[in-house]
Amino acid sequence: MSAREICEIAQAPDAVPVKLRQTPSWLLRLVGLYQLAAGELVEMRYMFDETFVTDHTKFDQAVGIQVSGWDKAVAETVNWWQKQTMT
């Protein structure tokens, strides 16, 4: 699932669609000269540029936890975040 798809699930049905943009690597490198965390994003860029598949079957078997669907997981996260920001 892409970041764009997660944002689409998270936004309210009547909300204006979220505009997502990709930050160029050269800009991350430049900002990284002053903000180290931004520079480190360049090293992790592959996680956003390339598609990769993960399988949680072994984790489920070892830990015994069933993974929630994306719709439920995103809704619970949004609800939690709203409660955190209202305090």
N, C-alpha and C positions, 0 to 999 in steps of 0.2 A: 504494500500500500504506500502510495506516495504522500509527501507532505501536503500536496495540494488536495488530495482526496480526504485526508484527515481534517483539513481546514473546512472543507465542504460539509463534512459530517458535523463539525463543531458549531458552525454558524447557525443562527436562528433562521427558520424558514423564511421570515419576512425581512431578513437583513440584506443589505447591499453586498453583492459578492466581493470577497476579499481578493485584492490584487497581490499576487506573489511575484517577486522578481528575484533573479539570481545575481548575487554579487560577484563581479569578475575577480578572478584569482589575483590579478595585479593589484587591485584595490585592497584586498585582504592582506597582501604582502606589505603594501604601503602603510596601512593602518597598524599592522603588526609591528612596525618599527617603534610605535609609541604605546600600543596596547597589546601585550603579549598574547592574550587569549584570542584575539582576532588573527594573529599570525599563525597560531596553532590550528585554526580552522582550515588553512591551506593543506595541511597534512591529512586532514580528515575529509577533504573534498570528495574523494572517491566514493564516500558513502552517499553522497547526494547526486553525483554525476552518473554513477553506474547502478544498474539494477542488480540486487543480490537477494537470494532466497534463503530464509532460515527455516529450520524444522524444529519444533518444540516437543516432538514426540518423546525423546529420551528424558527431557526435563519433566514432562508430565508423569512419566512412569516412575522416575526416581523420587519426585517430590509429592506426587499425588494431587496436583492442583490442575483443575480444568481452566483453560484459558477462555476469557470472555470474548464475545464477538467485538469487532471494532466499534459498532454503534453503541453498545452498552459501555464499553471502556471509555470512549470519548465523552459520552454523556455524564458518566460518573466523575470523570476528571474535570469537566467544565463546571459541574455542580460544586465540587470540592473547591475549585479555584474561586468561584463566586462567593462562597462562604468565607474564604480566607481574606478576600479583598474587602468584604463588608465590615470586618471587625476593626 
